[in-house]
């Protein structure tokens, strides 16, 4: 057993005291329990060693070491340096053994967390423990210290505690109930051994006839107790053996029977006995004071019990009310007395403050006098030395000084050697501690990583199960219209419960175990609040599928991608950077990369944005009214724009007004509000969002894309239909069969770059590639969206249903990686030169059609004018 007496440092305000405590290591819980004495049954406290570190500093003194836990630092002191190193090494080994016996979970394991250990695990842990000792030897750390039997182990319980102070001073006032329990236990355990009169504190036998104690009898009694006394279940001896240990402990503080037998002079015996009587008298006094305290506590409890009994036994409510009033009067009296005592305390504190200031002044005066006295003494010493040098032989004086100097230097060298040895020992121990803690931390990190991966897999599986459950409910509601009313109502209630599940994150835990959070990192709602119940259900299913895909790809795809982004320093255009941007920019890098892409093609002019703001304040722009109308309709599914009082609404207003003055040819066009809003969410700074909007409108998009006629936007719709016929001919034929005009759906995609059409995670990946490569990315993703849902669309055989499906089918895309692969791999080749040629051709056709339309319009107006009213 690892147990023994150590001194524990207790700090109460400015007072620091060492208290002797009996420490016992509990191997089941890896805790170090400490008691006031070895015979106590209840511990005063415990130290958790599983997450603790150990430290020893030479400056603290010999035998002093520290145990640092996450919540507290315990300072302990052993009786010697050897005992200190033994405790530290043993605690290290036992911490290592306990930490390695914890369950481990390999990556991908399907076992439960609380699965019991296999039979061969214990052997593995023993091998690990032996390996630790081999490592300690091989790494040239501190060698194992031999067990100091006089200070550690069960035998140490019968020895005196180190530096035992007075009984009352050594009592723990922080744990009074534990002290009372232990005291009662010790009294009851030794009551029958102290005498039939029941007085535990009667020491008459020892005071009057100490010389009659027969050594042989005592030895026989102790040996008999050692043989017959059985050990209790908690590891402590029977009361009879405890009494003998107490007697030996009391006799260790003064000369015992052996010393008395050796004394030849009777006078010496008398003095020794008198000293013994004084010691026992002091012990009796301290124990009586403790009994008085216990009696007072008992009397207060009995008084409270009597009052409660009177209250319960009162026959009428009036009597009980009188008792309650009596208590109230007592409380009021005590309150007034307390207030008076508080006032008196304040007055005494003021007096104490005045006296402290006066004492401080006296101390300063005494310090001045001492300094003067010291200066005078130095002058006297200097004059005395000078006189001695003049009177003594110069050669003898030189020899004396040399010998004294050499002696002092030799002493200093010896002290420094001792210090070097102590520091070497300290360094070796700390190296072993760092080595072991590092290995423990590594194993804990591996376990944590394995558990996180397992948790992610379980979350992904849970999301899939929940989405399948919702899909089954939806199909059941749609496919089985003839359900009884009770069954239909049950299905409806289940759907409503599923839609109302709480999706808020657990902020206090620091780890989200919920399937879906309410908002993503940019403030977009993960489950939009649609008015139609079917749309709500589909949105919940889609959010669960997205969460499941993200969790499954986190370790395989997201982590390597994030590592590659972390390794990139300065950004430069390259094929590797293009590939990384197409795969999606991580959240922590997106703002930096977007700023770099905007600044490459659109150099911000210092002060220009502020000038535009001043102009918008002084003069009202014609588009100001339309901007105010569009602000409440911007990104209604984002918490940063959903309320008129949101912080980003004023920033968005200023950005749009500044752009309307910056580009008078366009001014403001519906759709620019959503482009600027996305830029604000990512870039956060409104001036950076302004220049991003300028970059999109004036550099990425073709001219006249946001003009009043929207000519280029119409051209792009014709180009897109050509690409749709070439890349997806079956789907285009299906649209022509049912006379579906896809431009009614796709026109808004191109105008605002899919804002409000795709979920936020996929939308921002599209924008990453769009800001780097240009408008051909919009064509790629528009075709990819139709390719992603081609089979679903081909199954629909009604034009109305096709239009209804096309209204929301972009919101049902859950796998962003699959959509990206379709856009950039399956749809190749997609050269920019081809896009320019198609735009030029369709622009000429549209211009000719518009010219013909103007001629028809002019002819019609002329014909109506000739006919007259």
Secondary structure, DSSP 8 states (H G I E B T S, - for coil): --EEEEEEEEEETTEEEEEEEEEEEETTTTEEEEESSTT-SS-SEEEE-TT-EEE--GGG-TTEEEEE-SS-EEEEE-SSHHHHHHHHHHHHHHHHHHHHTS----TT----TT----TTHHHHHHHHHHHHHHHHHHTT--------TTTBSGGGGGS--TT---TTTTS-GGGHHHHHHHHHHHHHHHHHHH-TT--TT--HHHHH-GGG--HHHHHHHHHHHHHH----TTS---HHHHHHHHHHHHHTTS--HHHHHH---HHHHHHHHHHHHHHHHHHHHHHHHHHHHHHHHHHHHHHHHHHHHHHHH-SSHHHHHHHHHHHHHHHHHHHHHHHHHHHHHHHHHHHHHHHHHHHHHHHHHHHHHHHHHHHHHHHHHHHHHHHHHHHS-HHHHHHHHHHHHHHHHHHHHHHHHHHHHHHHHHHHHHHHHHHHHHHHHHHHHHHHHHHHHHHHHHHHHHHHHHHHHHHHHHHHHHH-TT--HHHHHHHHHHHHHHHT------TTTSS--SS--SB-TTSBBSS---SSHHHHHHHHHHHHHHHHHHHHHIIIIIHHHHHHHHH--S----HHHHHHHHH---HHHHHHHHHHHHHHHS---TTHHHHHHHHHHHS--TTHHHHHHHHTTS-TTBTTTSSTT-HHHHHHHHHHHHHHHH-TTT---TTHHHHHHHHHHHH-SHHHHHHHHHHIIIIIS-TTTTSSS-HHHHHHHHHHHHHHHHH-HHHHHHHHHTT--THHHHHHHHHHTTTTTS-HHHHHHHHHHHHHH-THHHHHHHHHHHHHTHHHHHH---HHHHHHHHHHGGGG---HHHHHHIIIIIT----HHHHHHHHHHHHHHHHHHHHHHHHHHHHHHHHHHHH--
